[in-house]
């Protein structure tokens, strides 16, 4: 399964004819994990963390976090979003399940989970919890994350929280 996921992701991010380049990476998996770890640490119980400090450690000052091709926000806005999520979901947990490296790109398959105590995603707190998958593609420049593209299955979270 890991090989299939790797080949599928590489087909999206590596131009045709450069398959050999995808096999050699500038970063080791350990180096990549060290670079991105503070970002994911900031997502774990963010209300209890110095999110700005953790993101500054992981990302460049010009870092953009993109949830779509033209839906990118600055680090300052991400700090506010993480803190807001932490206020609504104090036990928010974001785990790295798989990490792949291709050149200057780090692909993370993650899992987010938690139980909101305040309205979250338009759903009032009701004791239910959510667990969803995420895929993040980070571009690394000079040892920092320069840009991130991410997809989370928030529709599944809403269904789980509503019990539907």
N, C-alpha and C positions, 0 to 999 in steps of 0.2 A: 504494500500500500504506500509506503514512504516513497519508493521509487516512482510510482505512478503520480503521486502528488507533486514530487519534484519536477518530473518531466512536464506535467501540465502547467505548473507555474512558470517554468522556464520558457515554455512556448509562448507565454504571454509577454514576457519581459526581455527575451533575448531575440534580437533580429534574426531572420532566417539566414542560414549560412554561417552562423557564429556559434554553433553548438560546441565546438571545441573550447571556445572562450568560457562557456558556462561551466565547464568542468574544472577550470582553474580559477581560484578565487584569491583576491588580494587579502582578504581577511580569513582568519581561521574561525571556526565555530566558537571557540572560547573567547577570542577577541570580540567577535560580534555580540556574544552574550554579555560581555562586560560593558560594551558600549550601550546596549539597549536596556539593560537591567534597571537602571535608575528610573526610566520612563514607566516601566511596569510596576516598580516599587511605589511610584507616585499614585498609581491606580489602586493600590491595595490600602483600604481604609484611609482614603485621602484626607478626611477630616482630621486625622491624627498626625498628618505629615506636613513638612514644609515642601509643598508641591513645587513652588517656584524654584527652590534650591535644587531639588531632584531633577527637574526638567532642564535647568541651566547646566547641570552636570552631564546630561545625556545629549542635549541638542545645541545646535549653533544658535547665535542670537537671531539669525534670519530664518530659523526653522519655520516651516509651514506644515500644518496638519490638515490633510485633505480627505474629506468624506465623499468627494466627487471630483470630477475633472476641474471644475471651476468653483468648488466649494471649499476653499482653503482659508484657514485662520492662523493668526500669529500665536506665538508662545503665550503671551499675556492672556489671550482669550481662552486658550486651552487650560491655563491655570484656573481661571474662574469656572470653567466647565467641570474640571475634575473636582474642585472644591464643592460645587453645587451637587454633583453626584454623591460625594461623600456625606453631605448633609442629609440627603434623602435616603441614601443606602449606606449607613455607617459601617456595615460589615462587608462592603464591596470587596470582592477578591478577583484579581485578574492574574491568571496563571499562564505561563509560557508552556505549551504542550509540545511544540515542535519548532525548531529554528533551522532554517536553511540559508546558506550563503552562496551568492553568485556575484563575483566581482565586488563591486561596491554596494550591492543590494543585500539586505537582510530581510528574509520573509519569516514572519512569525505566525504560527497557528496558535491561537490562544483561546482561553475559556474564561468568561466572566460570570460571576454568580453573586447573589445577594438577596436580602430581604428588605424592601423599602419600609421606612417608618413614616415617611411623608409622601405626598403624591409624587409619582414618578411615571414618566411617559404617559401622563393622562389617566393613570389608574391610582385610585385611593389605596392607602395601605390596608391590607386585609389579612396579614399573616402569611400570605403566599410568598414564595421565593422564585427566582428565575435562575436559569443556567443557559448560557448561549455561547456560540462559537464566534470567533473573530479571526480575520486575516489582515495582517498589516505588512506593508512593503515599505521598508525604510531605506533611503539612500544615505550612505555614509560618506562624508567628506572631512578630511583632516581629523579623523577620530571622533567625530560627532555626527548626530543625525541631522541632516540638512533638510530633508523632506520626508513626510510619511503619508502614505495612502492607506486608508483603513476601511474595512467593511465589517459591521457587526450585525447580527441577526436580531435587531430590536423588535421586529414583528413577533418573533417567537417569545421574546421576553414579555411583551404585552399579553399574548395568548396565555402564557403560564401564570402571569399575575392576575388575569381575569378568571382563570380556571376554565378556559374554553379550549 
